[in-house]
């Protein structure tokens, strides 16, 4: 029979076990800190308002401008736009926007790092697109002297590349998984954005007058948590329904470190195996190496989604054609995307764009524009 100090020991043991269980639950899904490998190419400088930036893989892209919002694609879907960060320091009443605290950018083939700086915190936003995955991974490297709340704001914008279109999309919150789902009426196309620490703060009061506000979720980060983990945010898209998008989301979340290392290895191998040039001008040599990286990021070996109204010959042509990254306007002249005929009763009026494939040493035409009789 336990008495006195024995009961205290048991009570403290139970309390400690409960605290450890809560901590384990809180950190589940976070990415333990790791030493990030780096490739040989890097461009770094203080940020310049309005300068274009991109984070591109073969199946996904984040596009935008420094000190402005971003948009995210998981080819062939645009998933969201107006992606922004906001910071709230504990016991400090004024929130700080990412646009006003962004200070430095470091671009590498494997990832782009944006540094947000304030007297009370430094946050490095590590952005990368796994080479063969339709998603973007964001790792937040937080250094803060006080607890910090990071708000992630965005507007869902689910739509296919031009010229295809979608019906009205809608947004849902998964409380158990801590992520938003973005889908549409057919449930064929879907996107996901979330984080293990995400807490939904988008719901407005029932009687509140409707307002055009972005959706938001919060990440509450303590200095102790930030010292041990990167805070991940993952964005994915799928043309195989919401289950496909969620599966990709979980895969990227669970293997975030592995995908980062794969990116580094992929682009280092590319630079080792591709044809190199060496001139007396180091700037030209570096520009050529970056051009090789850009070409590799631009080509997509997997099948492009084709609308149902395309003829069978055109749908077959997209089986191995490339997809170039870019905004919806840039996609208008992308390869393998035919113009939809204005008069469907005259099929010969259709004109197809050229579709080419990079095969290492040669570039060959996949399809040709047929002559239209007059």
Backbone torsions as a table, in degrees:
resi	resn	phi	psi	omega
1	UNK	NA	128.6	-177.1
2	UNK	-85.4	137.6	177.7
3	UNK	-137.8	157.1	171.6
4	UNK	54.4	-116.2	-175.2
5	UNK	-64.6	-26.9	178.8
6	UNK	-62.2	-44.2	177.9
7	UNK	-63.9	-38.4	179.6
8	UNK	-64.0	-41.4	179.6
9	UNK	-62.4	-44.8	179.2
10	UNK	-63.3	-42.3	-178.8
11	UNK	-63.8	-44.3	179.2
12	UNK	-65.6	-36.6	178.0
13	UNK	-63.7	-42.9	177.9
14	UNK	-64.4	-41.5	179.3
15	UNK	-63.0	-43.8	179.4
16	UNK	-63.7	-40.6	178.4
17	UNK	-62.6	-40.6	178.6
18	UNK	-64.3	-42.4	179.3
19	UNK	-63.3	-43.3	179.8
20	UNK	-64.3	-37.7	178.4
21	UNK	-64.8	-41.0	178.5
22	UNK	-64.3	-43.1	179.1
23	UNK	-62.5	-42.3	179.5
24	UNK	-61.9	-37.9	179.2
25	UNK	-68.0	-37.4	-177.4
26	UNK	-68.9	-34.8	-174.5
27	UNK	-95.0	1.0	179.5
28	UNK	-62.0	127.8	179.0
29	UNK	93.9	-12.8	176.7
30	UNK	-73.4	161.4	-176.7
31	UNK	-101.7	113.3	177.2
32	UNK	-56.9	143.5	179.7
33	UNK	-59.6	139.9	176.7
34	UNK	-140.8	156.1	178.0
35	UNK	-77.2	114.5	-174.5
36	UNK	-76.1	121.2	173.7
37	UNK	-69.8	155.0	-178.9
38	UNK	-131.5	147.6	176.3
39	UNK	-86.5	-175.1	-174.4
40	UNK	-83.1	-20.4	-177.2
41	UNK	-97.7	137.7	176.5
42	UNK	-157.1	140.3	171.1
43	UNK	-125.1	123.4	-176.4
44	UNK	-140.0	141.2	179.4
45	UNK	-170.6	165.0	169.0
46	UNK	-62.4	148.3	-176.4
47	UNK	-68.5	154.0	178.1
48	UNK	-127.1	119.1	-176.8
49	UNK	-57.4	127.6	177.4
50	UNK	91.6	-6.2	178.1
51	UNK	-74.0	137.5	-177.6
52	UNK	-72.7	144.6	172.0
53	UNK	-142.1	153.2	177.1
54	UNK	-145.7	154.0	172.2
55	UNK	-129.6	108.9	-165.2
56	UNK	-127.6	136.7	167.2
57	UNK	-122.5	-173.7	-179.8
58	UNK	-75.3	-15.4	-176.9
59	UNK	-130.0	5.4	-179.2
60	UNK	-157.1	160.6	179.1
61	UNK	-156.6	144.0	167.2
62	UNK	-115.0	125.9	-173.1
63	UNK	-129.6	146.1	177.9
64	UNK	170.7	-161.0	-178.6
65	UNK	-131.3	147.8	178.7
66	UNK	-61.4	138.7	-178.2
67	UNK	66.4	22.3	174.4
68	UNK	-137.9	-178.3	-178.8
69	UNK	-81.1	165.6	-179.1
70	UNK	-117.8	162.2	169.3
71	UNK	-122.9	154.8	-175.4
72	UNK	-128.5	134.5	177.6
73	UNK	-118.9	141.5	166.0
74	UNK	-124.9	92.2	-166.5
75	UNK	-46.4	134.3	5.0
76	UNK	-96.0	25.7	-174.5
77	UNK	-105.8	136.8	161.5
78	UNK	-85.7	124.8	-171.9
79	UNK	-94.7	-47.8	-176.8
80	UNK	-157.0	168.2	177.5
81	UNK	-140.1	175.6	178.6
82	UNK	54.6	43.2	177.4
83	UNK	-78.8	121.8	-176.5
84	UNK	-140.0	159.6	172.9
85	UNK	-115.6	149.8	175.0
86	UNK	-141.7	144.1	-174.5
87	UNK	-121.0	137.5	178.3
88	UNK	-130.1	114.3	178.9
89	UNK	-83.4	139.2	179.6
90	UNK	-57.0	133.1	178.2
91	UNK	67.1	14.8	175.5
92	UNK	-116.2	117.7	-166.9
93	UNK	-73.4	-19.3	-172.1
94	UNK	-101.6	120.3	174.9
95	UNK	-71.1	152.6	-178.2
96	UNK	-117.2	124.2	-178.8
97	UNK	-78.7	153.6	176.9
98	UNK	-63.8	-34.0	-179.2
99	UNK	-61.2	-37.7	-176.9
100	UNK	-86.3	-16.2	-179.9
101	UNK	-103.9	-8.5	178.2
102	UNK	-64.6	130.3	-173.0
103	UNK	-128.7	-30.9	-169.3
104	UNK	-147.6	147.9	178.0
105	UNK	-131.8	138.2	176.0
106	UNK	-130.5	114.4	-176.9
107	UNK	-108.3	128.1	175.7
108	UNK	-131.2	161.4	177.6
109	UNK	-56.9	-36.3	-175.7
110	UNK	-83.8	-24.7	-175.0
111	UNK	-166.9	160.1	172.1
112	UNK	-120.0	134.2	-177.9
113	UNK	-116.5	120.6	175.3
114	UNK	-104.7	130.3	-177.6
115	UNK	-108.3	121.7	176.0
116	UNK	-103.3	127.3	-170.8
117	UNK	-126.8	135.8	176.4
118	UNK	-149.1	163.1	-179.6
119	UNK	-60.5	-28.3	-175.5
120	UNK	-100.7	-9.3	-178.7
121	UNK	-159.7	160.2	168.1
122	UNK	-134.4	126.1	178.6
123	UNK	-123.0	123.2	175.3
124	UNK	-103.1	119.2	-179.1
125	UNK	-95.5	102.2	-177.3
126	UNK	-91.3	114.1	-174.8
127	UNK	-115.3	128.5	175.3
128	UNK	-151.4	153.2	179.0
129	UNK	-114.6	108.5	176.1
130	UNK	-52.7	137.9	-168.7
131	UNK	-53.6	-44.8	-171.7
132	UNK	-113.6	21.6	-178.5
133	UNK	-120.0	142.0	179.4
134	UNK	-84.0	63.0	-178.2
135	UNK	-163.3	165.7	177.9
136	UNK	-119.4	135.7	176.4
137	UNK	-110.9	132.0	176.4
138	UNK	-120.1	119.4	174.8
139	UNK	-109.8	123.5	-179.1
140	UNK	-98.5	113.9	177.4
141	UNK	-95.5	103.0	-171.1
142	UNK	-104.5	131.1	170.9
143	UNK	-127.0	113.2	-174.2
144	UNK	-144.9	148.7	178.7
145	UNK	-92.1	-14.4	178.0
146	UNK	-134.6	160.8	175.3
147	UNK	-54.1	139.9	-174.7
148	UNK	-127.6	131.6	173.7
149	UNK	-103.5	124.0	178.8
150	UNK	-107.1	122.3	177.5
151	UNK	-101.5	130.1	177.4
152	UNK	-109.4	116.8	-178.2
153	UNK	-112.5	146.4	179.4
154	UNK	-162.0	165.3	172.5
155	UNK	-123.1	121.6	178.1
156	UNK	-63.5	138.7	-176.3
157	UNK	-148.2	55.0	-174.4
158	UNK	-69.4	117.8	178.4
159	UNK	-161.6	152.3	177.5
160	UNK	-83.4	160.0	173.4
161	UNK	-56.0	148.9	174.8
162	UNK	-58.6	139.2	13.6
163	UNK	-98.5	5.4	-177.7
164	UNK	-72.6	165.8	178.8
165	UNK	-143.3	169.1	179.8
166	UNK	-128.5	162.4	172.2
167	UNK	-81.7	-176.2	-175.5
168	UNK	-61.7	129.2	178.3
169	UNK	-92.7	166.2	177.2
170	UNK	-147.9	161.7	-171.8
171	UNK	-117.6	141.2	176.1
172	UNK	-136.3	155.6	-179.8
173	UNK	-115.4	127.9	177.5
174	UNK	-100.4	104.0	-174.8
175	UNK	-66.6	-38.0	-178.3
176	UNK	-70.4	-40.2	-178.2
177	UNK	-90.2	-10.2	179.8
178	UNK	60.8	46.4	176.8
179	UNK	-147.3	158.0	173.7
180	UNK	-93.4	145.2	170.3
181	UNK	-112.7	137.2	179.0
182	UNK	-121.1	119.9	-178.5
183	UNK	-147.4	-175.6	-177.4
184	UNK	-139.8	-177.1	-167.2
185	UNK	-61.6	-36.0	-178.1
186	UNK	-77.6	-16.7	-179.0
187	UNK	63.6	15.9	177.6
188	UNK	-85.5	-33.5	-176.5
189	UNK	-111.4	138.6	-174.4
190	UNK	-155.4	157.3	174.3
191	UNK	-138.1	159.9	179.5
192	UNK	-139.6	138.9	170.8
193	UNK	-140.0	134.8	-178.5
194	UNK	-177.4	-177.6	179.7
195	UNK	-158.9	149.1	177.4
196	UNK	-58.6	-24.1	179.6
197	UNK	-97.0	0.4	-171.9
198	UNK	-64.5	138.2	174.2
199	UNK	-130.5	121.6	-175.2
200	UNK	-68.5	129.1	175.9
201	UNK	-131.5	27.7	-175.8
202	UNK	-92.3	-20.1	-173.5
203	UNK	-72.3	126.7	178.0
204	UNK	-91.2	156.2	175.9
205	UNK	-55.6	147.2	-172.7
206	UNK	-59.8	-39.8	-175.8
207	UNK	-93.5	4.9	179.4
208	UNK	-71.4	142.0	176.6
209	UNK	-64.5	130.7	-178.4
210	UNK	-56.1	136.8	179.5
211	UNK	-132.4	152.8	178.1
212	UNK	-85.8	87.2	-177.9
213	UNK	-119.4	147.6	175.8
214	UNK	-70.9	158.2	172.2
215	UNK	-77.9	148.2	-175.8
216	UNK	-143.0	149.3	165.6
217	UNK	-137.6	156.3	-174.5
218	UNK	-112.8	147.0	174.2
219	UNK	-122.2	114.5	-179.8
220	UNK	-95.0	116.6	-172.8
221	UNK	-121.7	124.2	174.9
222	UNK	-95.3	157.0	177.3
223	UNK	-57.5	-35.9	-179.7
224	UNK	-67.0	-41.5	178.7
225	UNK	-66.7	-42.3	-178.1
226	UNK	-66.5	-26.6	-179.9
227	UNK	-70.4	-19.2	-174.8
228	UNK	-112.0	-22.5	-170.9
229	UNK	-135.3	150.8	160.1
230	UNK	-83.7	143.8	177.8
231	UNK	-95.8	111.7	-174.9
232	UNK	-89.8	145.7	166.8
233	UNK	-130.9	127.7	-175.5
234	UNK	-122.1	138.3	178.7
235	UNK	-127.6	126.7	-178.8
236	UNK	-136.7	161.2	174.7
237	UNK	-136.7	159.3	-178.6
238	UNK	-154.3	145.4	171.5
239	UNK	-103.1	14.3	179.4
240	UNK	-116.2	27.2	177.0
241	UNK	88.2	175.8	-175.2
242	UNK	-66.4	-31.5	179.0
243	UNK	-62.6	-39.0	178.1
244	UNK	-66.0	-40.3	179.2
245	UNK	-66.3	-41.9	179.6
246	UNK	-66.5	-40.3	179.0
247	UNK	-62.1	-41.8	177.6
248	UNK	-66.2	-40.7	178.2
249	UNK	-57.4	-48.3	-178.4
250	UNK	-67.5	-36.2	178.9
251	UNK	-65.2	-44.2	179.1
252	UNK	-66.4	-36.8	-179.8
253	UNK	-67.1	-44.4	-177.2
254	UNK	-72.2	-27.8	-175.1
255	UNK	-118.3	32.7	-175.6
256	UNK	-58.6	-46.0	179.9
257	UNK	-64.2	-43.5	-178.9
258	UNK	-61.3	-42.1	179.3
259	UNK	-65.6	-35.7	177.4
260	UNK	-63.0	-46.8	-179.7
261	UNK	-65.1	-36.1	177.0
262	UNK	-63.5	-39.1	176.8
263	UNK	-59.9	-47.6	179.9
264	UNK	-59.5	-47.5	-178.6
265	UNK	-63.4	-38.7	-178.2
266	UNK	-62.3	-49.5	-175.1
267	UNK	-76.1	-28.5	173.2
268	UNK	-67.4	-40.8	177.6
269	UNK	-65.2	-38.3	177.3
270	UNK	-59.0	-46.7	-178.0
271	UNK	-69.6	-28.6	178.6
272	UNK	-74.7	-35.7	-172.3
273	UNK	-95.9	-21.8	-177.4
274	UNK	-77.5	159.6	176.0
275	UNK	-62.0	129.5	-178.9
276	UNK	-113.3	154.0	172.9
277	UNK	-124.0	149.8	177.7
278	UNK	-133.4	118.2	-178.8
279	UNK	-122.8	169.6	176.4
280	UNK	-67.8	-11.6	-178.1
281	UNK	-100.4	105.9	179.9
282	UNK	-60.3	-31.9	180.0
283	UNK	-64.4	-40.7	178.5
284	UNK	-65.6	-41.3	179.2
285	UNK	-60.9	-44.2	179.4
286	UNK	-66.3	-40.8	179.2
287	UNK	-62.3	-39.0	178.3
288	UNK	-64.3	-42.2	178.6
289	UNK	-62.6	-41.7	177.4
290	UNK	-65.9	-33.6	177.7
291	UNK	-64.3	-38.9	176.5
292	UNK	-60.9	-43.5	178.8
293	UNK	-62.7	-43.2	-179.6
294	UNK	-62.1	-40.5	178.4
295	UNK	-64.3	-43.1	-179.8
296	UNK	-62.6	-40.3	179.8
297	UNK	-68.3	-28.1	-173.7
298	UNK	-81.5	-20.1	-176.0
299	UNK	-96.1	138.8	-178.2
300	UNK	-122.6	113.2	-176.4
301	UNK	-80.3	-11.3	-177.2
302	UNK	-89.8	169.1	-174.0
303	UNK	-68.8	136.4	173.7
304	UNK	-85.7	137.6	176.0
305	UNK	-66.9	135.6	-177.8
306	UNK	-120.4	134.0	178.4
307	UNK	-61.7	155.3	-177.0
308	UNK	-64.5	-25.3	-176.0
309	UNK	-81.5	-3.5	176.0
310	UNK	-71.5	144.0	174.1
311	UNK	-68.7	160.3	-175.2
312	UNK	-58.7	-36.9	-178.4
313	UNK	-63.2	-40.2	-179.7
314	UNK	-72.1	-35.9	178.2
315	UNK	-65.0	-36.8	177.0
316	UNK	-68.2	-32.9	-177.8
317	UNK	-66.7	-22.9	-179.1
318	UNK	-84.8	-2.4	-173.6
319	UNK	-58.4	-36.4	179.7
320	UNK	-131.4	15.9	-179.7
321	UNK	-74.7	161.8	-177.4
322	UNK	-85.3	160.4	172.0
323	UNK	-128.3	122.1	-178.1
324	UNK	-89.2	136.9	179.8
325	UNK	-74.0	154.6	176.4
326	UNK	155.5	177.9	179.8
327	UNK	-74.9	176.9	-177.7
328	UNK	-61.4	-35.1	178.0
329	UNK	-68.2	-40.0	179.8
330	UNK	-65.9	-28.8	-177.7
331	UNK	-71.3	-15.8	-172.8
332	UNK	-62.5	-31.4	179.9
333	UNK	-106.6	15.7	-179.6
334	UNK	-65.9	156.4	-177.7
335	UNK	-69.6	157.6	175.0
336	UNK	67.1	16.2	178.7
337	UNK	-118.0	97.1	-179.2
338	UNK	-71.4	153.8	174.1
339	UNK	-76.3	132.9	178.5
340	UNK	-72.1	133.0	-177.0
341	UNK	-68.5	142.0	177.3
342	UNK	-76.2	-25.9	179.7
343	UNK	-122.5	98.7	-175.8
344	UNK	-72.4	-9.7	177.9
345	UNK	-77.0	-11.5	180.0
346	UNK	-122.1	84.0	-174.5
347	UNK	-62.1	-25.0	-178.7
348	UNK	-72.3	-8.7	179.1
349	UNK	-74.4	-17.1	-176.8
350	UNK	-65.2	134.6	176.0
351	UNK	-122.5	130.4	-175.5
352	UNK	-101.8	142.7	175.9
353	UNK	-77.2	159.5	178.5
354	UNK	-71.4	140.7	-179.8
355	UNK	-125.9	118.7	-174.7
356	UNK	-122.0	157.8	-179.7
357	UNK	-131.6	135.7	179.1
358	UNK	-87.8	120.5	-175.2
359	UNK	-116.7	37.6	177.3
360	UNK	91.5	-74.4	-176.3
361	UNK	-108.2	-19.4	-176.6
362	UNK	-127.3	155.4	173.2
363	UNK	-120.0	118.8	-176.3
364	UNK	-120.6	148.4	-179.0
365	UNK	-76.3	133.8	177.4
366	UNK	-88.9	-43.4	179.7
367	UNK	-135.9	158.1	178.7
368	UNK	-127.6	149.9	179.1
369	UNK	-71.8	120.5	-179.4
370	UNK	-72.0	152.8	176.4
371	UNK	-75.2	134.3	-178.5
372	UNK	-101.9	120.7	-179.4
373	UNK	-64.6	142.9	-179.5
374	UNK	-100.0	NA	NA
